[in-house]
Amino acid sequence: MGFFRVPVFMAFAILSQAFAAPIVKSGDCPALTRTAAASGDDWGKFPYQPSPASQYPVNTIQNPLTPSQSINCIVTPAGLKAELWASEEMKPIAYLQHFTFDERGRLWAVEPRSYPNDVRVATGGITDPKFVGGSDRIVILEDTDGDHVMDKLTVFRDGLAMPQSIEVVNGGVVVGMTPYLVFFPNHNDTAGTPQILWSGMGPKGATDTHSGINSLMYGLDNWVYGHTGYGICNAGAVNCGDRRVWRFRHTAIGSRTTEFQEWTTGPIHNGWGIGQMEDGQIFQTGSTITSHINHSIRQGAQAIDIRSGSPNNLFYPLTGDRYLFEGGPTAKGANGWFTQQTTSTSSMSFYTSRTFPSKYWNRFAFTCEGTGKLCNQDSLVVSGNGAITGSTWRAVRMPGPDRSNLLASTDAWVAPLQARTGPDGAMWVLDWYNYLFLHNALSPYGDGRAWLNALRVKTHNRIYRIVPADGKLDPILDLSHATVPELIKTFTNSNFMWRLHAQRLLLAKGYTDEMGTLLETILKTSRGKDAVDNDPAVVHALWTLNGLGRFDLPAEASRWNPILKDLLLHPAVGVRRNVLMAMPRTAASAQAISDQCSVNDPHGHVRLQALIALAEIKSKPAALTAMWTTYKDVDTSAASAFANAGIAAAASKPCEPTLASVSLADPGAGSDPLPQLHNNLRFRLGRSGFHLEPHGGLASGTLEVFAIGGKPVFRSEYSADQGKWSSPDAAGLGQSVYLYSFRGAHGYRIQGRLPMLAGI
């Protein structure tokens, strides 16, 4: 039986000017009327006034709009369009705070109507008051008739107290309910008895409910990732600090082991939002003035504030009708746009399908800003300097404020809270639709350290899909009954969401010989490279086998180790990076990294991952001599944690150059009597050059260094009698990787790749 459900194809009337203008509106926005705020709602000076001061009368608020009215006040980039998928007028939804999708394309969401003031103090055990008598729910929303509008609401579980984040896992859903991570088994869309996986997370008692567990996300590596804002994080005896990304896996959700780990040591202020690229790279956002986009690096400090341009953290709203807890008021520009510092960002996501224009593919990062009535977009480019590829990213501001948002509105009630790529290839946006978005701007405070204000309305909710103007979207699948071959075939789907579900469902089925043969064939034969420098089938096959524990079985080492070693030279950067993450932490893996010169890979992301892998492997081959005693990633704002890893990475055991443009003469038959003498060629590497050190075991000879492309850039003669180089120092080398060839007096040749530290 096939596993396709409803092909989704939509026909829109394409505005003739849609691709000529930078933004398009959904329709005619109605006049925005205002009402005097009640005395209990008085913020002193509301709204926080832009210039001119007369634009909004003091102590007045805009009246809310109906869903059909409000969508006409939304603007999107040219070529895209907002469509309403769900609202409080369709089904009784309100105050949804976080959503995800399952293997049938259905939307799961938490609905914490008690947020932020109704806090139930945790006392421990499954009879905890958080699970009894609360007002909050977990709901499933779906479109059953294929008309692209939500028509069915299923209450999966009610009676809860403040569930704030949710993710689909094998057997059910994991929910963040501070201070617990809870697993709810799924029994035909009804929750079974909840199981507390971890406790001791987030604020306790009545302290600050907006710094609790948030942004749960199933990772490419089969771990579930999350945040705890600036609350407590002390799960499973792991003190993961506050404001940091952590991850876990648990046998209750189909994992082989139960573990909890801190993912990165670099905190940001009150993190609320985690996203991942298609090759598994993790990013997060901070909710308060600090940078809204940060690259989260395993075992190292984060690359904080990777956005380029000045000032870095201004957003561009379409309205000045807002209250800013941080930052000052800003004037309306001549172009009709305002400016605003980030003050309450939430959500971090990437566009990971292929229905949008190619510039969006796996490179546009989206961050929602509820106070600004917008979802911001940044374009990510690989960091570096000229030919040097760095180990992180730079987020580039789109040109002009009218191009800086995925969605923006003049309606002051619009409050985007989350955006993510959906099952149809559209970007789905959750609109809280609340005039009051801020948590603790002013007193009086109630429980949860949240501002008590009558403007906090909990009766609205809208979900939009940002769709291509031509209406072409991905088909909606149903993988719930897919066979092993069908799931593996899904690894070539253009939508990362479906590929990740297929990978997860294969783990749930368990290993079979059929599965192993199909996955092995992919790893041995697929050598493609897509538009984002990845080979998805290989990457998902890697993580399926890793999640099933096949790489860790000593009896299967002879089967998988040669394949993994070969994949270290795969043409796609995404594969080379992921095989370094997925391969077992064994001496054989370290030897493969050395043999394939992964620490000298032409791409900085791969070089960084090779260093991380070596740091995690206790037993290293002799070739990985201590050459670098310290290591600092020049693309991060803090020193890396690799200094004590013992991974000199040895300026590498040299590899054979693979660039055909470099011609190295064959020294002749029988002329390589001392093939191991490459261990005696010593470079002291710098950021843009190197120093050659004399060594007693090296015979006289000539060293030549070539730039990528074959141009000679350096030459030096070595005298064994004198123990000296004619030119010991090379400087001004601007590329990240060079090739070298040393021809000794005895006829042997040493050749390999040479990295510059600035390129690592």
ZAMARGU-4260 file (C-alpha; in steps of 0.2 Angstrom, whole numbers, plus 5000, padded with zeros to 4 digits):
<rodrens>
0) 5000/5000/5000 | 5007/5017/4996 | 5011/5030/5009 | 5005/5046/5000 | 4990/5054/5008
5) 4984/5070/5000 | 4994/5079/4986 | 4994/5098/4990 | 4993/5109/4975 | 4986/5126/4976
10) 4982/5139/4963 | 4984/5157/4967 | 4980/5172/4956 | 4998/5179/4954 | 4999/5198/4955
15) 5007/5205/4940 | 5018/5216/4951 | 5022/5202/4963 | 5040/5199/4958 | 5043/5217/4954
20) 5040/5224/4971 | 5050/5219/4986 | 5035/5214/4997 | 5017/5210/4994 | 5001/5212/5004
25) 4988/5199/5007 | 4974/5211/5004 | 4966/5227/5009 | 4970/5230/5027 | 4955/5239/5036
30) 4956/5255/5046 | 4964/5252/5062 | 4953/5259/5076 | 4958/5263/5094 | 4950/5263/5111
35) 4955/5271/5127 | 4964/5259/5139 | 4955/5255/5155 | 4964/5262/5171 | 4970/5245/5176
40) 4978/5243/5159 | 4988/5260/5160 | 5006/5257/5156 | 5010/5275/5161 | 5014/5280/5143
45) 5006/5267/5131 | 5010/5264/5118 | 5029/5267/5119 | 5028/5281/5107 | 5039/5283/5092
50) 5041/5300/5083 | 5030/5309/5080 | 5022/5308/5097 | 5005/5312/5090 | 5004/5296/5080
55) 4995/5287/5093 | 4985/5295/5107 | 4993/5291/5124 | 4984/5277/5134 | 4975/5270/5119
60) 4975/5253/5112 | 4972/5247/5094 | 4956/5236/5093 | 4959/5218/5087 | 4954/5212/5070
65) 4946/5196/5064 | 4957/5183/5057 | 4950/5187/5039 | 4954/5205/5042 | 4971/5203/5050
70) 4978/5193/5037 | 4976/5208/5025 | 4988/5218/5036 | 5002/5206/5033 | 5016/5208/5020
75) 5028/5195/5014 | 5042/5195/5002 | 5038/5196/4983 | 5034/5178/4977 | 5027/5172/4993
80) 5010/5174/5001 | 5002/5172/5018 | 4987/5160/5020 | 4976/5157/5035 | 4977/5138/5040
85) 4969/5139/5058 | 4961/5152/5069 | 4950/5153/5085 | 4935/5155/5073 | 4938/5138/5065
90) 4941/5128/5081 | 4942/5133/5099 | 4961/5135/5100 | 4969/5149/5110 | 4987/5153/5117
95) 4996/5139/5108 | 5014/5142/5112 | 5024/5128/5102 | 5020/5116/5088 | 5028/5102/5078
100) 5023/5089/5065 | 5021/5071/5065 | 5024/5057/5052 | 5006/5060/5045 | 5009/5079/5043
105) 4998/5083/5057 | 5001/5098/5069 | 5004/5095/5087 | 5004/5109/5099 | 5004/5114/5118
110) 4991/5126/5124 | 4996/5133/5141 | 4981/5144/5144 | 4988/5146/5162 | 5003/5154/5156
115) 5011/5165/5163 | 5003/5167/5181 | 4995/5151/5186 | 5010/5141/5193 | 5008/5124/5201
120) 5022/5121/5213 | 5030/5104/5209 | 5031/5091/5223 | 5037/5076/5214 | 5030/5060/5207
125) 5017/5057/5194 | 5003/5063/5206 | 5011/5080/5205 | 4998/5094/5204 | 5005/5099/5187
130) 4996/5084/5180 | 4979/5086/5189 | 4966/5099/5187 | 4975/5111/5176 | 4968/5121/5162
135) 4981/5117/5149 | 4980/5105/5134 | 4990/5096/5121 | 4980/5096/5104 | 4982/5089/5087
140) 4976/5100/5072 | 4974/5093/5055 | 4966/5096/5038 | 4956/5081/5034 | 4948/5086/5017
145) 4963/5093/5008 | 4956/5111/5007 | 4972/5118/5015 | 4962/5124/5031 | 4962/5115/5048
150) 4945/5106/5051 | 4949/5094/5065 | 4955/5097/5083 | 4959/5082/5094 | 4962/5085/5112
155) 4977/5073/5116 | 4978/5077/5134 | 4970/5090/5145 | 4971/5095/5164 | 4989/5100/5163
160) 4998/5115/5170 | 5009/5125/5158 | 5016/5113/5145 | 5027/5125/5135 | 5036/5114/5122
165) 5032/5098/5112 | 5041/5086/5100 | 5035/5070/5092 | 5046/5055/5096 | 5044/5036/5094
170) 5029/5030/5104 | 5022/5047/5108 | 5027/5065/5112 | 5040/5073/5124 | 5033/5089/5132
175) 5042/5102/5143 | 5033/5105/5159 | 5045/5114/5170 | 5053/5107/5180 | 5050/5091/5170
180) 5053/5083/5154 | 5038/5071/5152 | 5034/5057/5139 | 5016/5055/5135 | 5013/5038/5126
185) 5001/5039/5111 | 4987/5027/5111 | 4977/5031/5096 | 4978/5050/5098 | 4974/5048/5117
190) 4988/5051/5130 | 4993/5036/5140 | 5001/5038/5158 | 5014/5051/5158 | 5032/5046/5162
195) 5044/5059/5169 | 5060/5057/5160 | 5070/5071/5168 | 5067/5083/5182 | 5076/5098/5191
200) 5075/5109/5175 | 5069/5127/5174 | 5063/5139/5187 | 5055/5131/5203 | 5039/5137/5211
205) 5033/5154/5206 | 5049/5161/5198 | 5049/5167/5180 | 5039/5155/5170 | 5046/5163/5153
210) 5063/5155/5157 | 5058/5137/5158 | 5059/5122/5146 | 5057/5127/5128 | 5060/5123/5110
215) 5061/5104/5110 | 5068/5098/5093 | 5072/5081/5087 | 5090/5081/5080 | 5097/5073/5065
220) 5108/5064/5077 | 5093/5056/5085 | 5095/5066/5101 | 5081/5078/5107 | 5087/5096/5110
225) 5080/5109/5121 | 5083/5125/5131 | 5079/5131/5149 | 5081/5150/5146 | 5090/5157/5161
230) 5082/5144/5173 | 5090/5130/5182 | 5096/5115/5172 | 5101/5100/5183 | 5094/5085/5175
235) 5100/5067/5178 | 5114/5073/5189 | 5121/5083/5174 | 5123/5102/5179 | 5121/5109/5161
240) 5120/5127/5168 | 5107/5140/5162 | 5104/5148/5145 | 5113/5133/5136 | 5107/5120/5123
245) 5106/5103/5130 | 5101/5086/5123 | 5094/5069/5129 | 5089/5052/5123 | 5079/5039/5133
250) 5074/5021/5132 | 5056/5026/5135 | 5056/5035/5118 | 5065/5021/5108 | 5083/5026/5111
255) 5096/5012/5115 | 5102/5022/5130 | 5097/5035/5142 | 5108/5050/5143 | 5107/5069/5146
260) 5121/5080/5140 | 5125/5099/5139 | 5128/5102/5121 | 5138/5118/5122 | 5147/5128/5135
265) 5142/5145/5128 | 5127/5154/5136 | 5116/5167/5129 | 5103/5178/5137 | 5087/5168/5141
270) 5088/5157/5125 | 5071/5153/5117 | 5073/5145/5100 | 5083/5131/5093 | 5085/5127/5074
275) 5095/5115/5064 | 5101/5115/5046 | 5099/5099/5035 | 5116/5093/5040 | 5112/5094/5058
280) 5121/5111/5063 | 5113/5118/5078 | 5108/5137/5080 | 5099/5146/5094 | 5092/5163/5098
285) 5092/5174/5114 | 5076/5183/5118 | 5083/5199/5125 | 5093/5212/5115 | 5108/5200/5114
290) 5111/5193/5097 | 5096/5184/5090 | 5106/5171/5080 | 5120/5161/5087 | 5129/5145/5080
295) 5130/5132/5094 | 5146/5121/5093 | 5148/5104/5102 | 5161/5104/5115 | 5166/5122/5112
300) 5160/5140/5115 | 5146/5146/5104 | 5149/5158/5089 | 5139/5172/5097 | 5132/5186/5087
305) 5136/5179/5069 | 5125/5193/5061 | 5135/5205/5051 | 5131/5223/5047 | 5129/5237/5059
310) 5119/5238/5070 | 5118/5220/5071 | 5102/5217/5081 | 5089/5229/5074 | 5073/5223/5067
315) 5061/5232/5055 | 5043/5233/5061 | 5029/5240/5050 | 5021/5249/5065 | 5027/5259/5080
320) 5012/5253/5091 | 5021/5242/5103 | 5029/5243/5120 | 5048/5240/5121 | 5055/5234/5138
325) 5072/5236/5132 | 5079/5249/5120 | 5072/5266/5116 | 5059/5272/5104 | 5064/5275/5086
330) 5057/5286/5073 | 5047/5281/5058 | 5059/5281/5042 | 5055/5289/5026 | 5052/5272/5019
335) 5037/5269/5031 | 5047/5257/5042 | 5052/5258/5060 | 5067/5251/5069 | 5068/5241/5084
340) 5081/5232/5095 | 5077/5214/5098 | 5068/5212/5115 | 5057/5197/5115 | 5063/5185/5101
345) 5058/5167/5100 | 5060/5153/5088 | 5074/5149/5077 | 5072/5139/5061 | 5078/5137/5043
350) 5069/5134/5027 | 5073/5116/5023 | 5062/5111/5008 | 5063/5116/4990 | 5047/5125/4985
355) 5053/5142/4989 | 5066/5150/4978 | 5083/5143/4979 | 5091/5157/4989 | 5080/5151/5004
360) 5086/5133/5004 | 5094/5128/5020 | 5102/5146/5021 | 5088/5157/5027 | 5086/5158/5046
365) 5070/5164/5053 | 5067/5172/5070 | 5051/5179/5076 | 5049/5195/5086 | 5032/5196/5094
370) 5034/5214/5100 | 5038/5219/5083 | 5024/5210/5074 | 5036/5201/5063 | 5047/5186/5059
375) 5064/5192/5053 | 5075/5183/5040 | 5094/5182/5038 | 5104/5174/5024 | 5118/5163/5031
380) 5134/5162/5022 | 5150/5152/5026 | 5162/5162/5036 | 5179/5166/5031 | 5191/5178/5023
385) 5193/5177/5005 | 5198/5159/5000 | 5198/5154/5018 | 5183/5145/5024 | 5179/5147/5042
390) 5172/5135/5054 | 5155/5144/5057 | 5143/5156/5048 | 5139/5174/5045 | 5121/5180/5045
395) 5119/5193/5032 | 5105/5207/5034 | 5094/5207/5018 | 5096/5223/5008 | 5083/5236/5014
400) 5070/5235/5028 | 5057/5230/5016 | 5066/5214/5013 | 5071/5209/5030 | 5056/5200/5036
405) 5047/5184/5031 | 5031/5191/5038 | 5027/5208/5045 | 5011/5217/5050 | 5003/5234/5053
410) 4991/5225/5065 | 4997/5228/5083 | 4989/5212/5089 | 4999/5201/5077 | 5012/5192/5088
415) 5022/5179/5079 | 5029/5166/5091 | 5036/5152/5080 | 5040/5148/5062 | 5046/5132/5054
420) 5046/5122/5038 | 5030/5112/5036 | 5025/5096/5028 | 5020/5104/5012 | 5036/5115/5010
425) 5027/5131/5016 | 5034/5141/5031 | 5021/5139/5045 | 5020/5154/5057 | 5011/5153/5074
430) 5003/5170/5078 | 4999/5172/5097 | 4988/5187/5092 | 4990/5196/5108 | 4992/5215/5111
435) 5003/5211/5126 | 5018/5200/5122 | 5030/5205/5135 | 5032/5194/5151 | 5039/5205/5165
440) 5041/5222/5159 | 5033/5231/5173 | 5025/5228/5190 | 5013/5222/5198 | 5019/5204/5196
445) 5009/5189/5199 | 5015/5171/5200 | 5028/5166/5188 | 5035/5184/5190 | 5024/5189/5176
450) 5016/5206/5174 | 4998/5206/5179 | 4989/5216/5165 | 4971/5215/5159 | 4978/5217/5141
455) 4984/5199/5142 | 4971/5191/5131 | 4970/5172/5129 | 4956/5169/5117 | 4965/5172/5100
460) 4976/5161/5089 | 4981/5161/5071 | 4992/5149/5061 | 4998/5155/5044 | 5007/5146/5030
465) 5019/5157/5020 | 5017/5149/5002 | 5024/5152/4985 | 5014/5163/4974 | 5013/5150/4961
470) 5005/5138/4973 | 5017/5123/4970 | 5020/5114/4987 | 5026/5097/4993 | 5014/5082/4993
475) 5008/5078/5011 | 5014/5060/5015 | 5008/5048/5028 | 5023/5037/5034 | 5014/5029/5048
480) 5012/5013/5039 | 5027/5014/5027 | 5038/4999/5024 | 5057/4999/5027 | 5060/5001/5008
485) 5047/5015/5007 | 5055/5024/5022 | 5073/5023/5015 | 5066/5029/4998 | 5060/5044/5008
490) 5078/5049/5011 | 5078/5057/4994 | 5063/5068/4998 | 5066/5086/4995 | 5059/5091/5012
495) 5070/5088/5027 | 5055/5085/5039 | 5050/5069/5030 | 5067/5063/5029 | 5069/5065/5048
500) 5053/5056/5051 | 5058/5042/5040 | 5075/5040/5050 | 5066/5040/5066 | 5053/5027/5061
505) 5067/5016/5055 | 5074/5016/5072 | 5057/5012/5079 | 5056/4996/5068 | 5073/4990/5073
510) 5087/4983/5063 | 5084/4969/5050 | 5096/4962/5037 | 5085/4970/5023 | 5087/4987/5031
515) 5106/4985/5033 | 5108/4979/5015 | 5098/4994/5008 | 5108/5007/5019 | 5124/4999/5016
520) 5121/5001/4997 | 5117/5019/4999 | 5134/5022/5009 | 5144/5013/4996 | 5136/5020/4980
525) 5129/5037/4983 | 5141/5051/4979 | 5130/5065/4974 | 5131/5083/4980 | 5115/5094/4980
530) 5113/5113/4979 | 5117/5115/4998 | 5133/5104/4997 | 5124/5089/5005 | 5120/5071/5000
535) 5104/5068/5011 | 5102/5049/5007 | 5120/5046/5014 | 5117/5057/5029 | 5101/5049/5035
540) 5108/5032/5031 | 5123/5036/5042 | 5112/5042/5057 | 5100/5028/5055 | 5114/5015/5057
545) 5122/5025/5071 | 5105/5026/5080 | 5103/5007/5079 | 5120/5005/5086 | 5128/4996/5071
550) 5144/5006/5071 | 5148/5001/5089 | 5147/4983/5087 | 5164/4975/5087 | 5158/4961/5076
555) 5153/4973/5062 | 5168/4984/5062 | 5175/4976/5047 | 5159/4979/5038 | 5157/4998/5042
560) 5174/5005/5046 | 5180/5004/5028 | 5164/5012/5022 | 5165/5026/5034 | 5184/5029/5030
565) 5179/5031/5012 | 5165/5043/5016 | 5178/5055/5023 | 5182/5059/5005 | 5164/5061/4999
570) 5162/5076/4988 | 5148/5084/4999 | 5153/5094/5014 | 5138/5089/5023 | 5142/5070/5022
575) 5161/5073/5027 | 5155/5083/5042 | 5142/5070/5047 | 5152/5055/5045 | 5165/5063/5058
580) 5150/5064/5070 | 5142/5047/5067 | 5158/5036/5066 | 5162/5026/5082 | 5174/5034/5095
585) 5187/5021/5092 | 5206/5020/5088 | 5201/5014/5070 | 5191/5030/5068 | 5205/5041/5073
590) 5217/5031/5061 | 5204/5034/5047 | 5203/5053/5051 | 5222/5053/5051 | 5224/5043/5035
595) 5211/5054/5025 | 5218/5070/5032 | 5201/5076/5038 | 5210/5089/5049 | 5216/5097/5033
600) 5199/5096/5024 | 5197/5111/5012 | 5181/5116/5021 | 5182/5124/5039 | 5166/5115/5045
605) 5174/5098/5041 | 5190/5103/5049 | 5182/5108/5065 | 5172/5092/5066 | 5187/5082/5064
610) 5195/5091/5078 | 5180/5088/5089 | 5180/5069/5084 | 5198/5067/5089 | 5195/5076/5105
615) 5182/5063/5109 | 5193/5048/5105 | 5204/5043/5119 | 5216/5032/5108 | 5224/5041/5094
620) 5237/5035/5081 | 5255/5039/5083 | 5254/5050/5067 | 5243/5062/5077 | 5258/5070/5086
625) 5256/5085/5097 | 5259/5099/5085 | 5247/5111/5091 | 5246/5113/5110 | 5232/5125/5109
630) 5218/5128/5097 | 5206/5143/5095 | 5193/5144/5082 | 5195/5162/5075 | 5177/5163/5071
635) 5170/5162/5088 | 5170/5175/5102 | 5178/5164/5115 | 5192/5152/5116 | 5188/5134/5111
640) 5188/5120/5123 | 5200/5109/5113 | 5216/5115/5121 | 5217/5100/5132 | 5211/5088/5120
645) 5228/5081/5114 | 5223/5083/5096 | 5238/5091/5088 | 5230/5083/5073 | 5247/5084/5068
650) 5247/5095/5053 | 5242/5078/5048 | 5249/5062/5041 | 5250/5069/5023 | 5238/5063/5010
655) 5240/5061/4991 | 5235/5077/4983 | 5219/5075/4973 | 5219/5091/4963 | 5223/5086/4945
660) 5229/5104/4942 | 5244/5101/4952 | 5257/5090/4943 | 5270/5081/4954 | 5283/5072/4944
665) 5285/5053/4948 | 5302/5051/4955 | 5304/5034/4947 | 5302/5015/4951 | 5311/5009/4966
670) 5314/5027/4973 | 5304/5026/4988 | 5314/5016/5000 | 5309/5027/5016 | 5290/5030/5014
675) 5288/5034/5033 | 5300/5049/5032 | 5286/5061/5030 | 5285/5060/5049 | 5301/5070/5049
680) 5295/5085/5039 | 5291/5097/5053 | 5280/5113/5050 | 5276/5125/5064 | 5259/5132/5057
685) 5253/5150/5058 | 5238/5160/5053 | 5245/5165/5036 | 5261/5155/5035 | 5273/5143/5043
690) 5290/5140/5050 | 5301/5125/5045 | 5310/5116/5059 | 5326/5106/5056 | 5325/5088/5060
695) 5339/5075/5062 | 5330/5062/5053 | 5327/5071/5037 | 5338/5069/5022 | 5343/5084/5011
700) 5330/5089/4998 | 5319/5102/4991 | 5302/5107/4997 | 5289/5115/4986 | 5272/5122/4991
705) 5258/5125/4979 | 5242/5135/4980 | 5225/5127/4976 | 5225/5127/4957 | 5244/5123/4955
710) 5253/5139/4957 | 5270/5138/4966 | 5270/5149/4981 | 5285/5143/4991 | 5302/5134/4989
715) 5316/5129/5001 | 5331/5118/5001 | 5336/5108/5016 | 5354/5103/5020 | 5355/5088/5031
720) 5373/5091/5035 | 5370/5109/5041 | 5352/5105/5048 | 5346/5121/5040 | 5333/5127/5028
725) 5338/5139/5015 | 5321/5148/5018 | 5314/5143/5034 | 5299/5155/5034 | 5284/5157/5023
730) 5272/5171/5025 | 5257/5180/5017 | 5248/5163/5013 | 5230/5168/5011 | 5221/5151/5007
735) 5215/5139/5020 | 5224/5123/5012 | 5240/5121/5002 | 5248/5106/4994 | 5267/5102/4997
740) 5279/5091/4989 | 5297/5086/4996 | 5309/5077/4985 | 5324/5070/4995 | 5341/5066/4989
745) 5338/5048/4990 | 5324/5049/4977 | 5309/5047/4989 | 5295/5060/4989 | 5284/5066/5003
750) 5268/5075/4998 | 5252/5080/5006 | 5240/5094/5012 | 5245/5109/5023 | 5232/5119/5032
755) 5234/5137/5038 | 5227/5140/5056 | 5217/5155/5050 | 5207/5142/5039 | 5203/5130/5053
</rodrens>
